[in-house]
């Protein structure tokens, strides 16, 4: 996790797969829209339709856990584009490990 902390989001194995696909598709879509000379309104409408189909990919991810919140991403295991389930488990053996402090009961 130290490497991830130093360079957040750079390790492709830790990135949320559906979000990677959405970003790749968005880039490709914009290039095509520009090549066809589409206006902003048409481009927005077409992207909204395409995004509706792409959002279904999130629920097909093996790590998907619903949050119950509206709006993408809806996965409880996603944080800032990272898939928390894909991160390596901390073994607590490196020099950066610090145990969580227990909170006193009120």
C-alpha positions as CSV (number, residue, x, y, z in Angstrom):
1,X,0.0,0.0,0.0
2,X,2.9,2.3,0.5
3,X,3.5,2.3,-3.3
4,X,-0.2,3.1,-3.9
5,X,0.1,6.0,-1.4
6,X,3.1,7.4,-3.2
7,X,1.5,7.1,-6.7
8,X,-2.3,6.8,-6.3
9,X,-4.1,5.0,-9.1
10,X,-1.0,4.1,-11.2
11,X,-1.1,0.4,-10.6
12,X,-3.6,-1.0,-13.1
13,X,-4.3,-4.0,-10.9
14,X,-5.7,-1.8,-8.2
15,X,-7.9,0.3,-10.4
16,X,-11.7,-0.3,-10.6
17,X,-12.3,-2.3,-13.8
18,X,-15.6,-0.7,-14.7
19,X,-14.3,2.8,-14.2
20,X,-11.2,1.9,-16.4
21,X,-13.7,0.8,-19.1
22,X,-15.9,3.9,-18.7
23,X,-12.8,6.2,-19.1
24,X,-11.5,4.3,-22.1
25,X,-14.9,4.3,-23.8
26,X,-15.4,8.0,-23.1
27,X,-12.1,8.9,-24.7
28,X,-12.9,6.8,-27.7
29,X,-16.4,8.2,-27.9
30,X,-15.1,11.8,-27.8
31,X,-12.6,11.1,-30.6
32,X,-15.4,9.7,-32.8
33,X,-17.7,12.5,-32.0
34,X,-15.1,15.0,-33.0
35,X,-14.2,13.0,-36.2
36,X,-17.9,13.1,-37.2
37,X,-18.2,16.8,-36.3
38,X,-21.1,16.3,-33.9
39,X,-22.4,19.3,-32.0
40,X,-22.3,19.4,-28.2
41,X,-26.0,18.7,-27.8
42,X,-25.9,15.6,-30.0
43,X,-22.7,14.4,-28.4
44,X,-24.2,14.8,-24.9
45,X,-27.4,12.9,-25.9
46,X,-25.4,10.0,-27.5
47,X,-23.1,9.8,-24.5
48,X,-26.0,9.7,-22.0
49,X,-27.4,6.7,-23.9
50,X,-24.0,4.9,-24.1
51,X,-23.3,5.6,-20.4
52,X,-26.6,3.9,-19.5
53,X,-25.4,0.7,-21.1
54,X,-21.9,1.1,-19.6
55,X,-23.2,1.4,-16.1
56,X,-24.5,-2.2,-16.3
57,X,-20.8,-3.3,-16.4
58,X,-20.4,-2.3,-12.7
59,X,-22.9,-4.8,-11.5
60,X,-21.1,-7.5,-13.5
61,X,-17.8,-6.9,-11.7
62,X,-16.7,-9.8,-9.5
63,X,-15.9,-7.3,-6.7
64,X,-19.2,-5.4,-6.9
65,X,-21.0,-4.6,-3.6
66,X,-24.0,-2.3,-3.8
67,X,-24.0,0.8,-1.7
68,X,-27.7,1.7,-2.1
69,X,-26.7,5.2,-3.2
70,X,-27.9,6.6,-6.4
71,X,-25.4,7.6,-9.1
72,X,-22.3,6.0,-10.5
73,X,-20.2,4.4,-9.2
74,X,-22.6,2.4,-6.9
75,X,-20.0,0.0,-5.6
76,X,-19.0,0.1,-1.9
77,X,-15.6,-1.4,-2.8
78,X,-14.6,1.5,-5.0
79,X,-12.8,4.6,-3.6
80,X,-11.4,7.3,-5.9
81,X,-11.1,4.9,-8.8
82,X,-9.4,2.2,-6.8
83,X,-10.9,-1.2,-6.2
84,X,-10.5,-1.8,-2.4
85,X,-11.0,-5.6,-3.0
86,X,-8.1,-5.6,-5.4
87,X,-5.6,-4.0,-3.1
88,X,-3.1,-6.4,-1.4
89,X,-3.9,-7.3,2.2
90,X,-1.7,-5.6,4.7
91,X,0.2,-8.1,6.7
92,X,1.3,-5.5,9.2
93,X,5.0,-6.4,8.8
94,X,6.5,-3.4,7.1
95,X,8.0,-0.3,8.7
96,X,4.9,1.8,7.7
97,X,2.5,-0.4,9.6
98,X,0.7,1.2,12.5
99,X,-2.1,-0.7,14.3
100,X,-5.4,1.2,14.5
101,X,-6.0,2.8,17.9
102,X,-9.0,1.3,19.6
103,X,-11.7,3.8,20.4
104,X,-12.9,3.9,24.0
105,X,-16.5,3.2,24.6
106,X,-18.7,6.1,25.8
